[in-house]
Amino acid sequence: MSVLQGKKILLGITGGIAAYKTAHLVRLFIKLKAEVRVILTPSAKDFITPLTLSTLSKNEVYSSFYNEEDENAVWNNHVDLGLWADLMLIAPATANTMSKMKNGTADNLLVATYLSAKCPVYFAPAMDLDMYKHASTKESLITLQSIGNILIPAASGELASGLVGEGRMAEPEDIVSFIENDILNQLPLKGQKIVITAGPTYEAIDPVRFIGNHSSGKMGFALAKAAAHLGAEVYLITGPTKEQVVHSLIHRVDVVSAQEMYDAVHDVFQESNIAIFSAAVADYKPKNKVDQKIKKADASLALELTPTPDILASVGKIKTNQYLVGFALETNNELENAKKKITSKHLDAIVLNSLNDKGAGFATNTNKITIIDKNLNSEVFNLKSKDEVAQDILTYILQNRQA
C-alpha cells in the first residue's frame, strides 16, 4: 500500500506542452487510491481537456473563479480548495506560473489557491532549455524553495523545441515516487522495526478441538496499520483471525499456537526497535494432545493442562534498547494487576483494558484504555475506535520512549 492511499491531492496544471502527461499522472494517483482534484489555468486547456481530467479523477475540474456562461454560477472558493488538500502538486510548473507564485500574483484560480494552501506544495518545472537557465527562472526556483515549496527537479532530455537539455518535466512515475519518498522520509517511524502480536492462540486438544479465546485481532491489526502509516517496518505476528491487511511495510506471519508465536517473535525481536504485544495468548495447553478425535461419552472428561511459554516475559529478560509494551485485559483489580505485570515482565509500558468497561475488550470495534509506564504513572483515554486507540498508543510511545 502506498503512503498516498487516502491522501487528498490537489493537482494544479499550467499551460505547457508537458500538460499532456498529467492524464497519466492523475491515473497513477487514482490507482494508489488517492483522491484527486484538478485546477487548470486557462491556458492549460489548450493542452489537455477538462473532460479528460474529470473522467480520470472522477471529480469536477476547476479553471476559473466562476462559470462566466452561467449567471447563477457558484463561486469556486480557492480557500476551501486550499484547505481541502493534504498536498498540492503543480505540474507542469511553467516559468510564468512560478513567477506568479513567487510574487503572489493571484490573477487566476490556481495561484489564488496556492496562496491559500496550508499543506505541503510540490512543483515540477517544465520549460525550454533557455527559459530554464534564465536568471529570472533561477530566482523563482530559489525563492519558492526558500519559502517551503518542494522542488521536483526537471529532467534532461529532448524538449518540445527540438533542443536537448534540462527543462523536461519529470515523468509521472518519477513524480509519484518522489512524493512518496519525501513523505516517507518525514515520517516519525521511518527506519524503525516494530514487532506486533495480534489475535488469539489455539492450543489443540485433538484434531478438531482447541483451547482458545474470543480475541479477534482487531486491535493488533489497527496497531500494525497505524505503525506502517508512520513509516515503520512492521512484523505482524498473528494468531487465527479473519482480519486482513495489505501494506508494503507490513510483513505478516501467521501462527496458531503459543509456541509458534513464541518462536516467530524470537526470530525478529532482537532486530526490532519497538515491540507491542497485543495478542491474547492462551495461558495453558493440554499436556497431551490426542491424535484422534475424542469421542463423546457419558462420563466427564478431564484434561491435564500445562503452562504455555510466557512470550512477553521471555523477551523482557533479553531486551536491550527495545521499547517493550504489553497488554493487560483484566476483569478485577485492574490497575493493581497491570502494574504487577510491568515489573515482573520488565516492560516500558502496559496498555490496560477492562472487560468492565462497556465497548472495550474482545471482538469490538472500540476500546477504552489506560497506559501505565514503568514508573507506574498512568494516563486514561476515552472510549474510541480501535484505529484511534492505535494512534494514541503510538503517539504515546513516540513521546515517551526517549524520555
C-alpha positions as CSV (number, residue, x, y, z in Angstrom):
1,M,0.0,0.0,0.0
2,S,1.3,3.5,-0.9
3,V,1.6,6.3,1.6
4,L,-0.6,8.2,-0.8
5,Q,-3.6,6.0,-0.2
6,G,-6.4,8.1,1.2
7,K,-4.5,11.4,0.6
8,K,-6.3,14.4,-0.8
9,I,-4.2,15.6,-3.7
10,L,-4.8,19.0,-5.4
11,L,-3.2,19.0,-8.8
12,G,-2.5,22.3,-10.5
13,I,-1.8,22.2,-14.2
14,T,-0.4,25.1,-16.1
15,G,-0.1,26.0,-19.8
16,G,2.9,24.0,-21.1
17,I,3.2,21.1,-23.5
18,A,4.1,18.8,-20.7
19,A,0.4,19.1,-19.5
20,Y,-0.4,16.2,-21.7
21,K,1.4,13.9,-19.2
22,T,-0.9,14.9,-16.4
23,A,-3.6,12.5,-17.6
24,H,-1.3,9.6,-16.8
25,L,-0.3,11.3,-13.5
26,V,-3.9,11.6,-12.4
27,R,-4.4,7.9,-13.3
28,L,-1.4,6.9,-11.2
29,F,-2.7,8.8,-8.1
30,I,-6.1,7.2,-8.5
31,K,-4.6,3.7,-8.8
32,L,-2.9,4.4,-5.5
33,K,-6.3,5.2,-4.0
34,A,-5.7,8.9,-3.5
35,E,-8.5,11.4,-4.0
36,V,-7.6,13.9,-6.8
37,R,-9.0,17.3,-7.6
38,V,-7.6,19.3,-10.5
39,I,-7.2,23.0,-11.2
40,L,-6.3,24.2,-14.7
41,T,-5.0,27.6,-15.6
42,P,-7.0,29.0,-18.6
43,S,-4.0,28.3,-21.0
44,A,-3.6,24.7,-19.7
45,K,-6.9,23.9,-21.5
46,D,-5.1,24.4,-24.8
47,F,-3.0,21.3,-24.0
48,I,-5.4,19.0,-22.1
49,T,-9.2,19.0,-21.7
50,P,-11.1,19.3,-18.5
51,L,-13.3,16.4,-19.7
52,T,-10.3,14.0,-19.8
53,L,-9.2,15.0,-16.3
54,S,-12.6,15.0,-14.7
55,T,-13.2,11.5,-16.2
56,L,-10.0,10.2,-14.8
57,S,-10.2,11.9,-11.4
58,K,-14.0,11.4,-11.0
59,N,-14.2,15.0,-9.8
60,E,-15.1,18.3,-11.3
61,V,-12.2,20.2,-12.8
62,Y,-11.8,23.8,-11.8
63,S,-10.4,26.5,-14.1
64,S,-11.8,29.9,-13.1
65,F,-13.4,31.6,-10.1
66,Y,-16.8,31.1,-11.6
67,N,-18.6,30.0,-14.7
68,E,-18.9,33.1,-16.9
69,E,-21.5,31.4,-19.0
70,D,-23.8,30.8,-16.1
71,E,-25.1,34.0,-14.3
72,N,-26.2,31.8,-11.4
73,A,-22.8,30.0,-11.1
74,V,-21.4,29.4,-7.6
75,W,-18.1,30.9,-6.7
76,N,-15.2,28.4,-6.8
77,N,-13.7,29.1,-3.3
78,H,-10.0,28.9,-3.6
79,V,-9.7,29.0,0.2
80,D,-11.8,25.9,0.6
81,L,-9.8,24.1,-2.1
82,G,-6.5,25.0,-0.4
83,L,-7.7,23.8,2.9
84,W,-9.1,20.6,1.5
85,A,-5.8,19.2,0.3
86,D,-3.3,17.1,2.1
87,L,-0.8,18.0,-0.5
88,M,-0.7,20.2,-3.6
89,L,1.2,19.5,-6.7
90,I,1.8,22.0,-9.6
91,A,2.9,20.1,-12.7
92,P,3.9,21.3,-15.1
93,A,5.0,24.5,-13.4
94,T,5.8,27.0,-16.2
95,A,8.2,29.9,-15.8
96,N,5.2,32.2,-15.9
97,T,3.3,30.4,-13.1
98,M,6.4,30.1,-10.9
99,S,7.0,33.9,-11.2
100,K,3.4,34.5,-10.1
101,M,3.8,32.1,-7.2
102,K,6.9,33.9,-6.2
103,N,5.4,37.3,-6.4
104,G,1.9,36.4,-5.1
105,T,0.2,37.4,-8.3
106,A,-3.2,35.8,-7.8
107,D,-4.8,36.6,-11.2
108,N,-6.1,33.0,-11.7
109,L,-7.7,30.4,-9.6
110,L,-4.6,28.2,-9.4
111,V,-2.3,30.8,-7.9
112,A,-5.0,32.1,-5.6
113,T,-5.5,28.5,-4.3
114,Y,-1.7,28.1,-3.9
115,L,-1.6,31.2,-1.8
116,S,-4.4,29.8,0.4
117,A,-2.9,26.3,0.8
118,K,-1.8,25.1,4.3
119,C,-0.5,21.8,3.0
120,P,2.9,20.9,1.5
121,V,3.3,22.2,-2.0
122,Y,5.3,20.3,-4.6
123,F,6.2,21.8,-8.0
124,A,7.6,20.2,-11.1
125,P,9.1,22.8,-13.5
126,A,8.8,22.3,-17.3
127,M,10.0,24.7,-20.0
128,D,12.5,25.0,-22.8
129,L,16.3,24.9,-22.1
130,D,17.0,28.7,-22.4
131,M,14.0,29.6,-20.3
132,Y,15.1,27.1,-17.6
133,K,18.6,28.6,-17.5
134,H,17.3,32.2,-17.4
135,A,18.3,34.2,-14.3
136,S,14.6,35.1,-13.5
137,T,13.7,31.4,-13.6
138,K,16.6,30.5,-11.3
139,E,15.5,33.3,-8.9
140,S,11.9,31.8,-8.9
141,L,13.3,28.3,-8.1
142,I,15.4,29.6,-5.2
143,T,12.7,31.8,-3.7
144,L,9.9,29.2,-4.0
145,Q,12.1,26.6,-2.2
146,S,13.2,29.1,0.5
147,I,9.6,29.7,1.5
148,G,8.9,25.9,1.9
149,N,7.8,24.7,-1.5
150,I,9.3,21.3,-2.6
151,L,11.0,21.2,-6.0
152,I,10.7,18.1,-8.1
153,P,13.7,18.6,-10.3
154,A,13.3,18.9,-14.1
155,A,15.0,16.2,-16.1
156,S,17.3,16.4,-19.1
157,G,16.3,15.2,-22.5
158,E,14.7,16.2,-25.8
159,L,12.5,19.2,-25.4
160,A,9.5,20.3,-27.5
161,S,11.7,22.9,-29.3
162,G,14.0,20.1,-30.5
163,L,16.8,21.2,-28.2
164,V,18.3,18.7,-25.8
165,G,19.0,19.7,-22.2
166,E,17.5,20.5,-18.8
167,G,13.9,21.6,-18.5
168,R,11.9,18.5,-19.2
169,M,9.2,17.8,-16.7
170,A,9.9,14.7,-14.6
171,E,7.9,11.6,-15.8
172,P,4.7,10.9,-13.9
173,E,6.1,7.7,-12.3
174,D,9.1,9.7,-11.1
175,I,6.9,12.4,-9.7
176,V,4.8,9.9,-7.7
177,S,7.9,8.2,-6.4
178,F,9.5,11.5,-5.4
179,I,6.4,12.5,-3.4
180,E,6.1,9.0,-1.8
181,N,9.8,9.0,-0.7
182,D,9.6,12.6,0.5
183,I,6.6,11.7,2.7
184,L,8.2,8.5,4.0
185,N,11.4,10.3,4.9
186,Q,9.5,12.7,7.1
187,L,7.5,10.0,9.0
188,P,8.5,9.7,12.6
189,L,9.0,5.9,12.5
190,K,10.9,5.8,9.2
191,G,13.7,3.2,9.5
192,Q,12.3,1.7,12.7
193,K,11.3,-2.0,13.0
194,I,8.3,-2.9,15.1
195,V,7.1,-6.3,16.3
196,I,3.4,-6.5,16.9
197,T,1.5,-9.6,18.1
198,A,-2.2,-9.9,17.5
199,G,-5.2,-12.3,17.8
200,P,-5.6,-15.4,19.9
201,T,-3.6,-18.6,20.0
202,Y,-5.3,-22.0,19.7
203,E,-4.0,-24.9,21.8
204,A,-5.0,-28.3,20.3
205,I,-6.9,-30.8,22.4
206,D,-7.4,-33.2,19.5
207,P,-7.5,-32.7,15.7
208,V,-10.9,-30.8,15.9
209,R,-10.9,-29.1,19.3
210,F,-8.7,-26.5,20.9
211,I,-8.4,-24.1,23.9
212,G,-8.7,-20.5,22.8
213,N,-10.4,-17.2,23.5
214,H,-12.6,-14.6,21.8
215,S,-9.8,-12.3,20.6
216,S,-10.5,-11.0,17.0
217,G,-7.1,-9.5,16.3
218,K,-8.7,-6.1,15.6
219,M,-6.5,-4.1,18.0
220,G,-3.2,-5.6,16.8
221,F,-4.1,-5.1,13.1
222,A,-5.1,-1.5,13.9
223,L,-1.7,-1.0,15.5
224,A,0.1,-2.6,12.6
225,K,-1.6,-0.3,10.1
226,A,-1.0,2.8,12.2
227,A,2.7,2.0,12.6
228,A,3.1,1.4,8.9
229,H,1.4,4.7,8.1
230,L,4.1,6.3,10.3
231,G,6.8,4.7,8.3
232,A,7.7,1.7,10.4
233,E,8.6,-1.7,9.0
234,V,6.2,-3.9,10.8
235,Y,6.4,-7.6,11.7
236,L,2.8,-8.6,12.4
237,I,2.7,-12.0,14.1
238,T,-0.9,-13.1,14.4
239,G,-2.9,-16.0,15.6
240,P,-6.0,-17.2,13.8
241,T,-8.1,-14.2,12.7
242,K,-10.4,-13.0,9.9
243,E,-8.7,-9.6,9.9
244,Q,-6.8,-8.6,6.7
245,V,-4.2,-6.0,6.0
246,V,-2.3,-5.0,2.8
247,H,0.7,-2.7,3.2
248,S,4.1,-2.8,1.7
249,L,5.7,-2.2,5.1
250,I,3.8,-4.9,6.9
251,H,5.2,-8.5,7.0
252,R,2.5,-10.8,8.2
253,V,3.4,-14.0,10.0
254,D,0.5,-16.4,10.7
255,V,0.8,-18.8,13.6
256,V,-1.6,-21.0,15.6
257,S,-0.2,-22.0,19.0
258,A,1.6,-20.1,21.7
259,Q,4.8,-22.0,20.9
260,E,4.6,-21.0,17.3
261,M,4.1,-17.3,18.3
262,Y,7.0,-17.6,20.8
263,D,9.3,-18.9,18.0
264,A,8.2,-16.3,15.5
265,V,8.7,-13.4,18.0
266,H,12.2,-14.6,18.9
267,D,13.1,-14.8,15.2
268,V,12.7,-11.0,14.8
269,F,12.7,-9.4,18.3
270,Q,16.5,-8.8,18.6
271,E,16.4,-6.7,15.4
272,S,13.4,-4.6,16.5
273,N,13.2,-1.1,18.0
274,I,9.7,-1.4,19.4
275,A,7.6,-4.4,20.4
276,I,3.9,-4.2,21.2
277,F,2.3,-7.5,22.4
278,S,-1.4,-7.2,22.0
279,A,-2.1,-10.9,21.3
280,A,-4.3,-12.8,23.7
281,V,-2.0,-15.8,24.2
282,A,-3.6,-18.9,25.8
283,D,-2.0,-19.4,29.2
284,Y,-2.4,-23.1,29.2
285,K,-2.4,-26.0,26.8
286,P,-3.3,-29.7,27.1
287,K,-0.4,-31.6,28.5
288,N,-1.0,-34.4,25.9
289,K,-2.5,-33.7,22.5
290,V,-4.7,-36.6,21.3
291,D,-4.1,-37.7,17.7
292,Q,-7.6,-38.9,17.1
293,K,-10.9,-37.1,17.8
294,I,-12.1,-37.7,21.4
295,K,-15.4,-39.4,21.3
296,K,-18.2,-38.1,23.5
297,A,-19.0,-40.3,26.5
298,D,-21.4,-40.0,29.4
299,A,-18.5,-39.7,31.8
300,S,-16.9,-36.4,32.3
301,L,-13.7,-35.5,30.5
302,A,-10.6,-34.4,32.5
303,L,-7.9,-32.5,30.8
304,E,-4.5,-32.0,32.4
305,L,-3.1,-28.6,31.4
306,T,0.4,-27.2,31.4
307,P,1.5,-23.6,31.0
308,T,2.3,-22.2,27.6
309,P,5.6,-20.2,27.2
310,D,5.3,-16.7,28.5
311,I,6.3,-14.7,25.4
312,L,6.2,-11.3,27.0
313,A,8.3,-12.3,30.0
314,S,10.8,-14.1,27.7
315,V,11.6,-11.0,25.6
316,G,11.5,-8.8,28.7
317,K,14.5,-10.8,30.0
318,I,16.6,-10.3,26.9
319,K,15.6,-6.8,25.7
320,T,18.4,-4.3,25.3
321,N,17.3,-1.0,23.7
322,Q,13.8,-2.1,22.6
323,Y,10.8,-0.2,23.9
324,L,8.6,-3.0,25.1
325,V,4.8,-2.6,25.5
326,G,2.4,-5.3,26.9
327,F,-1.4,-5.5,27.1
328,A,-3.4,-6.4,30.1
329,L,-7.1,-7.4,29.8
330,E,-8.5,-7.5,33.3
331,T,-11.8,-8.2,35.0
332,N,-10.9,-7.2,38.5
333,N,-8.2,-5.3,40.4
334,E,-7.3,-3.9,37.0
335,L,-4.6,-1.3,37.9
336,E,-3.0,-3.5,40.6
337,N,-2.7,-6.5,38.2
338,A,-1.4,-4.4,35.3
339,K,1.3,-2.7,37.5
340,K,2.5,-6.1,38.7
341,K,3.0,-7.2,35.0
342,I,5.1,-4.1,34.3
343,T,7.6,-5.1,37.0
344,S,7.5,-8.9,36.5
345,K,7.9,-8.8,32.7
346,H,10.4,-5.8,32.5
347,L,8.1,-3.6,30.4
348,D,8.4,0.0,29.5
349,A,4.6,0.4,29.4
350,I,1.5,-1.6,29.6
351,V,-1.9,-1.0,27.9
352,L,-4.8,-1.8,30.3
353,N,-8.3,-2.5,29.2
354,S,-11.1,-3.9,31.3
355,L,-14.0,-6.0,30.4
356,N,-15.9,-4.0,32.9
357,D,-15.8,-1.0,30.5
358,K,-18.6,-1.0,28.0
359,G,-17.2,-1.1,24.5
360,A,-13.8,-2.5,25.5
361,G,-12.3,-5.9,25.1
362,F,-12.6,-8.7,22.5
363,A,-14.2,-8.5,19.1
364,T,-15.5,-4.9,19.4
365,N,-14.6,-2.0,17.1
366,T,-13.9,0.2,20.1
367,N,-11.6,0.2,23.1
368,K,-11.1,2.1,26.3
369,I,-7.5,2.0,27.6
370,T,-5.2,3.2,30.3
371,I,-1.5,3.3,29.6
372,I,0.8,2.8,32.6
373,D,4.6,3.4,32.3
374,K,7.4,1.7,34.2
375,N,7.4,4.4,36.8
376,L,3.7,3.5,37.4
377,N,2.4,6.8,36.1
378,S,-0.9,6.3,34.2
379,E,-2.8,8.1,31.5
380,V,-6.5,7.4,30.9
381,F,-8.1,7.6,27.4
382,N,-11.7,7.8,26.5
383,L,-13.6,5.2,24.6
384,K,-12.6,5.4,20.9
385,S,-12.4,3.3,17.8
386,K,-9.6,0.8,17.7
387,D,-8.0,2.8,14.9
388,E,-7.9,5.9,17.1
389,V,-6.7,3.9,20.0
390,A,-3.8,2.6,17.9
391,Q,-2.9,6.2,17.1
392,D,-3.0,7.1,20.8
393,I,-0.7,4.2,21.7
394,L,1.9,5.0,19.0
395,T,1.8,8.7,19.9
396,Y,2.4,7.8,23.5
397,I,5.4,5.6,22.5
398,L,6.9,8.3,20.3
399,Q,6.5,10.9,23.2
400,N,7.9,8.6,25.9
401,R,10.4,6.2,24.6
402,Q,13.2,8.8,24.6
403,A,12.1,10.4,27.8
